Amino acid sequence: MANGIDKAKNINDGFFQLLFQNDGVYLSVYPPVNKGKKVESKDVIDRLIRKNVKNFSREMVEFAVRKADKTPIRIAEPQEEAKINATANISISPDKLKAFICITPPDNGRMLTYDEIVEELNKSGVIYGIKKSVLESLVKYPVYNEMHCIAEGTPPVNGQNGKVKFHFDIKRETRPTILEDGRVDFRELNLIESVVQGQILCSLEPPVPGTPGKTVLGTDIPALDGKPAVLPKGRNVSVSEDGMSLFANISGQVSYVDGKVNVFSTYEVPDNVDNSTGNINFVGNVIVRGNVLSGFTLEAGGNVEVWGVVEGAVIKAGGDIILRRGMQGMGKGMLISGGDIIARYIENSNVIAEGNIKAEAIMHSNVKCGNKLELAGKKGLLVGGTCKVGREITAKVIGSYLATTTDIEVGSDPTLRERYKAIKEEISRIETDLRKADQAVAILKKLELAGTLSPEKQEMMAKSVRTKVYYSGRLVELKDELHELEIKLQEESYGKIRCYNYIYPGTRVTIGSSMLFVRENLQYCTLYRDGADIRVGSIDR
């Protein structure tokens, strides 16, 4: 080829042409049109060097570039034009799962063959996942100066953890029946799910192993295998001989509490909880046919159901608390539930529920609710005191026309914050004890190396090592739980408050980190967080 034309990047850009004639090498520079870019001396010189043009005149090159009038200007002595074949540049992604090729165009030479490109790939170590169809297409229809994925590895596929399959409803909810006249029937709750002795409660689904991958360099990439699940063994249940299922030891109520499957029997108090019974502490469910009088404590591992009135007493339940009538706490009554609390009314009491709270009226009480607070029935009243709810409050009336101070907060589970604080304190304490154990082991090992370790000190060293191992394992568990809690607490708060009648002045509303003081009557509305503000929307929002 007697000449070579430099291709412009843009149709309006200037370009240049090399002419290899018998009397010398000539350069023709063409000017740009419109707003195109001019030819630069550097680009011409780079081309001359690549073409191996010997003894060219830089001054004449710069003169031709400045002139740019298409006139051939002699820049070198006569010489044969070099033949430059296409070249391939191979690059590999950081994860070694992809390889890319960029082909520079030939200059008076030829395109690379299929085998030559394969050889270049092999020189770069690329031996796996080569895309033959892409390679054949590039050889047949070359595309220059562009990156093309020429090889692709196989990413690893991690396995799936084993699962626990439950054979009962672990999300069973207590739903009181609302009658046509607006009253709430707290007797029909569909609360208990019963099982018989020997019944299978849950079984294990085995984990799925992972599938290893491979890089374009042919290196294996290991995959994580799924971890086996652990049976959530609680009270009154047993593991089958093959270790794959859990069954009930007794007939009673099955409950899934704190990640454990338990079967609870029921203890029934035929009359009041008073001096004739004393305080009650029972592993299963408790039913009280009468009242719970002031000053007494009732604790149950399962559910508590009281047919009468609860006075200034303390009731603690691992499951739900159902008060068919209500509670007049007189400022010292307390309800603590690991599940839901359902009552007709609650007054002058302290109430904590990890799940939901449902009542007709809550008055002048301090309430902590992990999920939803629902005030229904004829009154649907929430007035006075403080109320902290994880997700949502639904009521007919909030506050009173007398502007009673009513402090309500939604959007974060209060029990999560308390647990977070407790874990931080325990981690600090364990880290201190772990340092002491490390120091003791280090001192005793020095004595052991010196041969002066007495039998008493040997026993002390063994105890210190056991303590260190226990604290190290416990510290890992606590830090994992702390990390999970931090993620939950950092999530944006989206709590809501729905009112089907009035929200009166005197009510202070907090959603997440936003606050609103109600200064005029609000009616048939939903309060929700929008950015840093609390908005008042329609009731069905």
BELRAJO-V524131 format. One record per residue. N is the residue number from 1. SS is DSSP state (~ for helix, > for strand, _ for the rest). OMEGA is omega in radians with two decimals (999 if undefined). Layout:
n ss omega
N SS OMEGA
N SS OMEGA
This chain:
n ss omega
1 _ -3.03
2 _ 3.13
3 > 3.11
4 > -3.11
5 > 3.04
6 _ -3.11
7 _ 3.11
8 _ 3.12
9 _ 3.14
10 _ -3.06
11 _ 3.14
12 _ -3.11
13 _ 3.01
14 _ 3.11
15 > -3.12
16 > -3.08
17 > 3.05
18 > -3.13
19 > 3.12
20 > -3.09
21 > -3.14
22 _ -3.10
23 _ 3.10
24 > 3.11
25 > -3.07
26 > 3.12
27 > 3.04
28 > -3.13
29 > -3.11
30 > -3.08
31 _ 3.06
32 _ 3.04
33 _ -3.10
34 _ -3.09
35 _ 3.13
36 _ -3.10
37 _ 3.11
38 _ 3.01
39 _ 3.12
40 _ -3.12
41 ~ -3.10
42 ~ -3.13
43 ~ 3.13
44 ~ -3.11
45 ~ 3.09
46 ~ 3.14
47 ~ 3.13
48 ~ 3.13
49 ~ 3.13
50 ~ 3.12
51 _ 3.11
52 _ 3.08
53 _ -3.03
54 _ 2.99
55 _ 3.10
56 _ -3.10
57 _ 3.13
58 ~ -3.14
59 ~ -3.14
60 ~ 3.09
61 ~ -3.11
62 ~ 3.10
63 ~ -3.14
64 ~ -3.14
65 ~ 3.13
66 ~ -3.09
67 ~ 3.05
68 _ -3.11
69 _ 3.08
70 _ -3.09
71 _ 3.09
72 _ -3.14
73 > -3.10
74 > -3.09
75 > -3.12
76 > 3.10
77 _ 3.12
78 _ 3.11
79 _ -3.11
80 _ 3.14
81 _ 3.12
82 _ 3.08
83 _ -3.10
84 > 3.12
85 _ 3.07
86 _ 3.09
87 > -3.12
88 > 3.05
89 > -3.09
90 > 3.04
91 > -3.06
92 > -3.14
93 _ -3.11
94 _ -3.14
95 _ 3.09
96 _ -3.13
97 _ 3.12
98 > 3.03
99 > -3.09
100 > 3.12
101 > 3.05
102 > -3.07
103 > 3.04
104 > -3.04
105 _ 3.05
106 _ 3.10
107 > -3.05
108 > 3.11
109 _ -3.08
110 _ 3.06
111 _ 3.10
112 _ 3.07
113 _ 3.12
114 ~ -3.09
115 ~ 3.13
116 ~ 3.11
117 ~ 3.09
118 ~ 3.12
119 ~ 3.09
120 ~ 3.10
121 ~ -3.14
122 ~ 3.09
123 ~ 3.12
124 _ 3.12
125 _ -3.11
126 _ -3.09
127 _ -3.06
128 _ 3.02
129 _ -3.13
130 > -3.13
131 _ -3.06
132 ~ -3.11
133 ~ 3.09
134 ~ -3.13
135 ~ 3.13
136 ~ 3.13
137 ~ 3.13
138 ~ 3.13
139 ~ -3.09
140 ~ -3.13
141 _ -3.03
142 _ 2.98
143 _ -2.98
144 _ 3.01
145 _ 3.05
146 _ -3.13
147 > 3.10
148 > 3.07
149 > -3.04
150 > 3.13
151 > -3.11
152 > 3.13
153 _ 3.13
154 > 3.13
155 _ 3.10
156 _ 3.08
157 > 3.14
158 _ 3.12
159 _ 3.12
160 > 3.12
161 _ 3.04
162 _ -3.08
163 > 3.02
164 > 3.11
165 > -3.11
166 > 3.12
167 _ 3.02
168 _ -3.05
169 _ -3.11
170 _ -3.13
171 _ -3.12
172 _ -3.12
173 _ 3.06
174 _ -3.09
175 _ 3.08
176 _ -3.12
177 > 3.07
178 > -3.10
179 _ -3.07
180 _ -3.12
181 _ 3.09
182 _ 3.11
183 _ 3.13
184 > 3.12
185 > -3.10
186 _ 3.12
187 _ 3.13
188 _ -3.05
189 _ -3.07
190 _ -2.93
191 _ -2.90
192 _ 2.96
193 _ -3.03
194 > 3.05
195 > 3.13
196 _ -3.12
197 _ 3.14
198 _ -3.12
199 _ 3.10
200 > -3.10
201 > 3.09
202 > 3.14
203 > -3.08
204 > 2.96
205 > -3.03
206 _ 3.11
207 _ 3.10
208 > -3.14
209 _ 3.13
210 _ 3.10
211 > -3.11
212 _ 3.10
213 > -3.13
214 > 3.12
215 _ 3.09
216 _ 3.08
217 _ 3.12
218 _ -3.14
219 _ 3.11
220 > 3.07
221 > -3.10
222 _ 3.09
223 _ 3.11
224 _ 3.05
225 _ 3.08
226 _ 3.13
227 _ 3.12
228 _ 3.08
229 _ -3.14
230 _ 3.12
231 _ -3.11
232 _ -3.04
233 > 3.08
234 _ -3.09
235 _ 3.06
236 _ 3.05
237 > -3.13
238 > 3.12
239 > 3.13
240 _ -3.09
241 _ -3.14
242 _ 3.10
243 _ -3.04
244 _ -3.12
245 > -3.11
246 > -3.14
247 > -3.05
248 > 3.06
249 _ -3.10
250 _ 3.01
251 _ -3.12
252 > -3.11
253 > 3.09
254 > -3.09
255 > 3.08
256 > -3.03
257 > 3.11
258 _ 3.08
259 _ 3.14
260 > 3.05
261 > -3.14
262 > 2.97
263 > -3.06
264 > 2.92
265 _ -3.03
266 > 3.05
267 > -3.06
268 > 3.04
269 > -3.02
270 _ -3.11
271 _ -3.10
272 _ 2.89
273 > -3.05
274 _ -3.10
275 _ -3.13
276 _ -3.14
277 _ -3.03
278 _ 3.08
279 _ -3.10
280 > 3.07
281 > -3.00
282 > -3.07
283 _ -3.06
284 _ 3.13
285 > 3.12
286 > 3.03
287 > 3.11
288 > -3.10
289 _ -3.12
290 _ -3.12
291 _ 2.98
292 > -2.99
293 _ -3.10
294 _ 3.05
295 _ -3.11
296 _ 3.14
297 > 3.10
298 > 3.13
299 > -3.12
300 > 3.06
301 _ 3.12
302 _ -3.11
303 _ 3.05
304 > 3.08
305 > -3.12
306 > -3.12
307 _ -3.09
308 _ -3.09
309 > 3.03
310 > 3.13
311 _ -3.12
312 _ -3.10
313 _ 3.10
314 > 3.09
315 > 3.10
316 > -3.11
317 > 3.03
318 _ 3.10
319 _ -3.08
320 _ 3.00
321 > 3.13
322 > 3.08
323 > -3.07
324 > 3.06
325 > -3.14
326 > -3.07
327 > 2.98
328 > -2.94
329 > 3.13
330 > 3.09
331 > -3.12
332 > 3.10
333 > -3.08
334 > 3.02
335 > 3.11
336 > -3.05
337 > 3.02
338 _ 3.10
339 _ -3.13
340 _ 3.00
341 > 3.12
342 > -3.12
343 > 3.05
344 > 3.08
345 > 3.06
346 > -3.07
347 > 3.08
348 > -3.07
349 > 3.02
350 > -2.98
351 > 3.08
352 > 3.10
353 > 3.09
354 _ -3.14
355 _ -3.10
356 _ 2.98
357 > 3.13
358 > -3.12
359 > 3.03
360 > -3.12
361 > 2.99
362 > -3.01
363 > 2.99
364 > -3.11
365 > 3.05
366 > -2.97
367 > 2.97
368 > -3.05
369 > -3.07
370 _ -3.05
371 _ -3.07
372 > 3.02
373 > -3.10
374 > 3.11
375 > -3.04
376 _ -3.11
377 _ -3.09
378 _ -3.05
379 _ -3.07
380 _ -2.91
381 > 2.96
382 > -3.07
383 > 3.06
384 > 3.05
385 > 3.12
386 > -3.08
387 > 3.13
388 > -3.00
389 > -3.09
390 _ -2.99
391 _ -2.95
392 > 3.02
393 > 3.06
394 > -3.10
395 > 3.01
396 > -3.10
397 > 3.06
398 > -3.06
399 _ 3.13
400 _ -3.13
401 _ 3.07
402 _ -3.14
403 _ 3.09
404 _ -3.13
405 _ -3.13
406 > -3.04
407 > -3.12
408 > -3.10
409 > 3.10
410 > 3.02
411 _ 3.08
412 _ -3.11
413 _ -3.11
414 ~ -3.14
415 ~ 3.12
416 ~ -3.13
417 ~ 3.13
418 ~ 3.11
419 ~ 3.12
420 ~ -3.14
421 ~ -3.13
422 ~ -3.14
423 ~ 3.12
424 ~ -3.13
425 ~ -3.13
426 ~ 3.11
427 ~ 3.13
428 ~ -3.13
429 ~ -3.12
430 ~ 3.12
431 ~ 3.09
432 ~ 3.13
433 ~ -3.14
434 ~ 3.07
435 ~ 3.11
436 ~ 3.12
437 ~ 3.10
438 ~ 3.14
439 ~ -3.14
440 ~ 3.13
441 ~ -3.13
442 ~ 3.14
443 ~ -3.10
444 ~ 3.09
445 ~ 3.06
446 ~ 3.09
447 ~ -3.14
448 ~ 3.12
449 ~ 3.12
450 _ 3.14
451 _ -3.10
452 _ -3.10
453 _ -3.13
454 _ 3.11
455 ~ 3.12
456 ~ 3.14
457 ~ 3.07
458 ~ 3.10
459 ~ 3.11
460 ~ -3.14
461 ~ 3.12
462 ~ 3.11
463 ~ 3.14
464 ~ 3.12
465 ~ 3.12
466 ~ 3.12
467 ~ -3.14
468 ~ 3.14
469 ~ -3.13
470 ~ -3.12
471 ~ 3.14
472 ~ 3.11
473 ~ 3.14
474 ~ -3.13
475 ~ 3.10
476 ~ 3.14
477 ~ -3.11
478 ~ -3.13
479 ~ 3.06
480 ~ 3.13
481 ~ 3.13
482 ~ 3.12
483 ~ 3.13
484 ~ 3.13
485 ~ 3.13
486 ~ 3.12
487 ~ -3.12
488 ~ -3.09
489 ~ -3.14
490 ~ 3.14
491 _ -3.13
492 _ 3.14
493 _ 3.14
494 _ 3.11
495 _ 3.14
496 > 3.04
497 > 3.12
498 > 3.13
499 > -3.09
500 > 3.05
501 > -3.05
502 > 2.82
503 > -3.01
504 _ 3.00
505 _ -3.04
506 _ 3.13
507 > 3.05
508 > -3.06
509 > 3.06
510 > 3.05
511 > -3.04
512 _ 3.13
513 _ -3.14
514 > -3.07
515 > 3.12
516 > 3.00
517 > 3.13
518 _ -3.08
519 _ 3.06
520 _ -3.08
521 _ 3.01
522 > -3.03
523 > 3.07
524 > -3.01
525 > 3.02
526 > 3.05
527 > -3.11
528 > -3.12
529 > 3.07
530 > -3.05
531 _ 3.14
532 _ -3.07
533 > 3.02
534 > -3.10
535 > 3.06
536 > -3.11
537 > 3.14
538 > -3.05
539 _ -3.07
540 _ -3.10
541 _ 999
